[in-house]
Amino acid sequence: MRVKNKEDIWGANLYPYKSGDERLEYTSLINIRPGQGNLGMEIENESLRKKIQIMTEQLLLKNNESLA
């Protein structure tokens, strides 16, 4: 995966020993981006959160695991 610019970099945390929705947290200091409409540490855009979830499942989880 290639990052074109810093606007494409977001922060999240994966907790592999938790289950379901508790495994992925969309909170990081780098997510504070007033210029992109994200005012806090948590990623507010649902579409972006879904993309991060999909990438996390594809890159970091086993074939039989999912975050859902």
C-alpha positions in Angstrom: 0.0 0.0 0.0 1.4 3.4 -1.0 0.6 6.6 0.9 0.3 9.5 -1.4 0.4 12.2 1.3 0.1 12.8 5.0 -3.7 13.3 4.7 -4.0 9.6 4.1 -2.3 8.6 7.3 -4.6 7.9 10.3 -4.1 6.3 13.7 -5.9 3.3 15.2 -5.1 0.7 17.9 -5.6 -3.1 17.5 -6.2 -5.1 20.7 -5.8 -8.7 19.4 -7.0 -10.4 22.7 -10.3 -8.5 22.8 -13.3 -9.6 20.8 -15.6 -8.0 18.3 -15.9 -4.2 18.2 -13.6 -3.9 21.2 -10.6 -5.1 19.1 -10.2 -1.9 17.1 -10.0 1.6 18.5 -10.0 4.6 16.2 -8.2 6.9 18.6 -4.8 8.6 18.1 -3.3 12.1 18.5 -2.5 12.1 14.7 -6.3 12.0 14.0 -6.8 15.6 15.3 -7.2 17.3 11.9 -9.5 20.4 11.9 -8.6 21.0 8.3 -10.1 17.7 7.3 -13.1 18.0 9.6 -11.8 15.7 12.3 -11.7 17.8 15.5 -10.9 15.1 18.1 -8.6 12.1 18.6 -11.2 9.6 17.4 -11.8 9.1 13.7 -15.4 10.5 13.2 -15.9 9.6 9.5 -17.7 6.2 9.3 -16.6 5.5 5.8 -12.9 5.9 6.8 -13.5 3.8 9.9 -14.9 1.0 7.7 -11.8 1.2 5.3 -9.5 0.9 8.3 -11.5 -2.1 9.6 -11.2 -3.8 6.2 -7.5 -3.2 5.9 -6.9 -4.4 9.5 -8.8 -7.6 8.9 -6.9 -8.2 5.6 -3.5 -7.4 6.9 -3.4 -8.3 10.6 -5.9 -11.1 11.3 -6.0 -14.7 10.4 -8.2 -15.9 7.6 -10.9 -17.2 10.0 -10.9 -14.0 12.1 -12.8 -10.8 11.7 -13.6 -7.7 13.8 -17.3 -8.1 13.5 
